[in-house]
């Protein structure tokens, strides 16, 4: 059985028990694979992981997989890794791309929904809308070069479609990126690279492992703060951490 005694200076016994009873749904386990490991190592006891994708060599620079696993389903490899860390975790594996029917089935079972569905899929908007419907807390992490950002939605936050006055997934991709990248907590380097990215060829999808780690930390820290009843920035506010800003670039 996994031992969480080293958490106790930062996480109380009561909160550790709450984490063990918490259920998190990870919609997509690309970046979500890094988030999942952080959740398991910190003591979240119930995970639902869903993805229909297979591991490619190009995933290895930023996702929680190995060269030996290329060609394997992401959820299968992630299940093996998570159970090797904590064999007693309650883990539900869905080896498929989520559709609206599946989201309707699984979102009500979760305390937190991590929306890391590919931007180019309209289902990422469906995930947001269904999480709102069931008044679930939705966390939407986004890669920002060397750093990361997070949008937290709850039952009181504006729905994206009405806030931005569009139900088009691709249009929302652009406005959400612009929204989170307007933060003053981004370095000049990151802003410059973001502007270049907006005009990059469609086959380019620049992402770093550093951003996956930062996003994972933002997700976990937000979940812990919310479970403690502490205030967390919610949409339309954004949570951003850019290490380059702190070291002078």
N, C-alpha and C positions, 0 to 999 in steps of 0.2 A: 504493500500500500504506500502511496506517495506521501511524503512527510512535508508539511508546510510550516514547520517550526521557524524557519528562517524568515518567514513573512511577518512574524508576530510583532516586531518592533514598529512596523508600518501599518499592519492590518490586524485589527483586534480579533480575538477569538470569535466574537459574535459576527463580525463582518466576514470572516473566513467561512463560517457556517452558512451565511447568506449567499456567498459566492458559490458554495457547493450545491446550493439549491436553485441557483440561477440557470435559466435556459437561454442560450444565444443561438440564433439562426444566422448562419453565414451563407448569404446568397452570392455564390461565386467564390472560388478558392484559389484564385491567382494571388493577388495581394492578400486575400483572405487566408491563405495558407500560413503566412507569417503572423497574422492576427490570431489565428487559431492556436498556434503554439504558445503565444504569449498568454492567452486566456487559460490554457490547460496548465501551464507552469505556475500560474498565479492561483489556481484553484477553482476556476469555474467548472462545475460538475456535470453540466448537461449541454452538449453541443449538437446542433443539426447542421450538417455540411452538405451543400448542394452544388453540383457543377457537372456538365456533360462533356467537358473538354478533356483532351489528352495533353500530356506533357510534351513540349517541344524544346529543342535545344536552346531556342531564343528566350525561353522562360527562365533559364537557370541563373541569369545575372541578377534576378530580383525576387524570385519565388522560392518556396521552401521545398525544393526538389533536387534530385541528383541526376547525374549523367546516366547512371544505370537505370533510372526510372523513365527515361524518354520513351514515349509511345504508350505508356501506361495511363490509365485514367487518373486525373488529379485527385479525385476523392478517394480512390483506392490507395494511392501512395500516401496521402495525408492521413487516412485512417490508420495505416500501419505505423506511421511515425508517432501520431498522438497516443496510440495505445502502448507504444514502446516507452513513452514517458510516464503515462498513468494508465495502467491496464484496467483500473476500476471506473474510468470515466464512462458516463452514459452517453454514447455516441450513436447518432442516427445518420446514416449515409444515404444520400439521394444521388445516384449516378445519372443525372439528367440535367439538361438546361431547364430551369424553372419556367413554367408558363403561368398564366393567371389562375387557372384552376388549382395548380399545385401551391401557389402562393396563398390562395384562399384556404387551403388545407393546413399549411404549416405555420403561417404567421400567427394565428391565434394561439399556438402552443408555445410561443417564445416570449420572453421578457424583453429581449433586445433583438433588433433586426439589423444586421450589418449588410448594407446595400453596396456590394462591390461587383455588381453586374456590369458587363461591358457597356460603356456609354452608347455605343452604336446600336444597341438592342433596345427596342421600345419597352421591353420588360423592366428595364431599370426604373422607368416612370411608373409602370404598373406596381412594382414593389413599393415605391413611395406611396402611391395612392391607397394600396391595400393596408399598408402599415398605419396610415392615417385613419382609415375606416375602422380598424380595430383598436385604435388609440394606443398603439405600440410605439415605443421609443425607437427611432430609426437613426442609425449612424452611417454617414456617407463619407468615407475617407477618399482623399484624392492625392495623387502623386504630384509633388511640386519640385522636381529636380532633386536637390540634396535634402529637401525638407518635405513637409507634408501638411495637408489641411484636413479639416473635419467639419462637416455640417451635421448638427444634431437637430432632429425634428421630434416634436412631441404632439400631443393632441391639440395644443393651443397654437402651434406655429402655422404660418400660412402654407397652403398647398402650393407646390411649385407652379403648376399649370395656371392657377388663377393669379398668383403673384407676378409671374412673367408674361401672362396673357398669351400662352401658347401651350398646346398639347403635343407639339411635334418634338420627338425625342432628340433629333439631331440639333434642332434649334435650342433646346434646353441644354444640350451639351455645351454649346458656346456660351450661353448666358451664365451657366453655373461656373464655368471656368473663369469667365471674366469677373464674376461676383467675388469668388474666393481669392482671386489674384489681385484684387484692388486693395488688399490688406496692406497697411503700413508696416507689417511685421515681415515683409518680404525684402530680401536684399536686392540691390540694383542688378546684380548678376542674374538672379532668378527672374526678375521682371523682364530683362532683356531676352533671356532664353525663352520665356513664355511667349513674348511677341514673335520671336522667330518660329516657334512651334506652331503658332496659329496659321502660318503660311507654308508649313512644311508639306512635302508630298504625303498623301494619305497612307502610304505603306510605312511611314515613319511613326513609331510610337515610343518616343524616348522616355525611359523609366530607369531609375536606379534602385538598388537594394537599400541604400540609405533611406530613401523615401518610404519604402515598405516598412522599415523598422520604425521610423518616426510616426507613420500612420498607425502602426500597431500600438505604439505607446500612447498616442492620443486617444485611441478607441478604448483601451484598457483603463486609462486614467479617468476618462469620462464616465465609464460604467461604474467604477469605484466611487467617484464623487456623487453620482446619481443615487447609488445604493445607500450612501451615507446621508442623503437628503441635502447635499450641498448644492449651491447654485452653479449651473453650467451654462455657458453661452449657447443660445439656441438660435436657429434661423429666424430672421435674416442675418444675425451676427454669425461670424465664422471663427473657428479656432485654427490658428496657423502657427507652425514652428519652423523657422528657417535657420539652421545652424550657421550658415554663412553670414547672416546678419550679426551674430554674436561674436564672430572672430574677425570682423572688420572688412569683409569684401563688400 
